[in-house]
Structure formats: C-alpha cells, structure tokens
Amino acid sequence: MPGNPQDFPDPDTFARRLSDLVKGPAETGPSPEGAPPDSEKPPEPTAKKKQRTPDDDTFAVRLGDLVKKPEEPAAKAEAAEEELEPEPLSAEPVGTGDHLVRPGECISSIARNTGHFWDTLWKDAGNTELRTARQDPNVLMPGDRVNVPPVRPKQEPGQSEMRHRFIRRGEPSKVRIVVKQRGIPQGNQPYTLDVDGEILTGILDPEGKLERAIPGNAKKGKLIVGVAPDTLEYDLNLGGLDPVESWAGVQARLKNLGYECEVTGQFDEQTLDAVNEFRHNLGLPPAERLDQATRERLEQEHGA
C-alpha cells in the first residue's frame, strides 16, 4: 500500500507531476483548508481552457499536450495543398557563343541570316553545350548563345561565258505540322498555308500531317484547314519554339495541338485547364500540377 503524502520528502517529482497531469486538477492534493469535501461541492461549470504561462511550459505539460492533442485537420489540409502546388518549370540559357538568341530565333534562321548552312552551325564544336541541352535545332531559349564561325568562301570551277546552276545545300527549311482538334487528327482535309505572304495549298495526309519547304528565316504563318464555313484557323510562329521545360514551351505546344492556351510564360488557370484537357484525351485523370511524364508526352505528341 502506498504511504501517506508526508512519507515522501519531495512530492514535486517528475512522476508526481506526470500523475497530476493525467488525473486532472480535481484529484491532486488535499482540499484547501476550510473547503467542503469533493462530495459536497456543487458541480462546477465547464471552465474555459487555461492560457499557458511560461512557468507552465514544463516537460510534463508538453508531454501531456503531445499525448492528448491529435494532429489537427487544418495542418493536414495545408500539407496536402502544398503537395498540389504546380511543379516549377525553368529553362536556363545555355551556350558560350557570341550570338545571343532573340525571341523567335532558331538555328535555321540564324544560319540563313549569317550565310551558313543550318547543320554547319548545329554541328560546330563551339555549340556542343547548346546541342546537348536543346537536342533540337528548332528549340532554342531566348538568351541562349550560339557560336557563329566565320563564313569560309568556297570556289567551284566553271568555264567562262557559260551559264552554271548552283544549288545551295541546306535550304530551304521545312515545316511539319500535325493538325488535331481536341486530340483527333483532321486527316484528308484541304489546307492553305500562308508563310510570310507566300501561299501554299495541299491536302493533309490521313494522319492530319503536312510537310512543306519554307525559308529558314520565316517568322509568321497562317494555316486554314477545311472548307468554308467549317474551317480551322491557326496562327503559326515559325521562328522557333521554347524548350518544353519552360511554361512558354508548354503553352506553345498545347496551342499548336489545338487547345485553348495563350502563351504567357507563366503558370495560370488557362494553362492548367489545357493540360487537364490534354490528359483527358490521353485517358488520364485530372491533376493539379504538370509532372514530368505529362511534359514528355506533350513533347511526343507535338513532335518536338
């Protein structure tokens, strides 16, 4: 049997305080002198939670709080919300050349404007870092740097007083487009392609594809598919494409595939709606972020 309280020289021990915490204030210690026994006390109204003071911040109190307080739902909801934050995308400029890439430029346009073949620039040893990072000569980031070596003149023999025909290798460049509406290829449809004022016409193949030769420094185009009044119209940016690691690159690819998505360069609601429509057409559930698998599939469907 436990002894009386006076048998213990130091009642304010860790065990005593921990026991007091578990039993509550009504069971700890004798009643104040002159106070009626507990059995004769009227029931007290539920008291408000006592505000903790610095003296109350003992190990026993903190241990009791840990035992009694479950994890609050608000904290769980906040953690879940953080997990659904959109994945940040970034594409840092690369390369060490003298030519600073401007918006809308690609290797083809830079080559044409500097008198080179596009593959001469692309395969130049000074562009190894650029080539490794971008992997596609038509996908450059504004701020990238391209090494442009001096043009080497080439001489060809020929008889005087004679007409000779020379063909410039590496020109013209080509534009390849797959026309889809909500993910459905628009095959076997007539089209009209306006490239910087030059009008090209033809029929899309059964998979909705077209491939036409264009100047390497072409900037803008307009594509009309179908027969009026039931036509699809697309404004084309032929100068280049930002990497899919950037929001501008994601938005441009979604727009080119026929989704309602303006190129703002920032993550926004219209981008998330377009991403989820793209996922829906692939048979995937909606998401609150753009993951790596969806980005790779977008690049695959776009073709670059």
Secondary structure, DSSP 8 states (H G I E B T S, - for coil): ----GGG-S---SHHHHHHHHHH-GGGSS---TT---GGGS------------GGG--HHHHHHHHHH----HHHHHHHHHHHTS-----------SSEE--TT--HHHHHHHHT--HHHHHT-GGGHHHHHHH-STT---TT-EE-------------TTS------TT-SEEEEEE-EETTEE-TT-EEEEEETTEEEEEE--TTSEEEEEE-TT--EEEEEEEETTEEEEEEEE-S----TTSHHHHHHHHHHTT------SS--HHHHHHHHHHHHHTT----SS--HHHHHHHHHHHT-
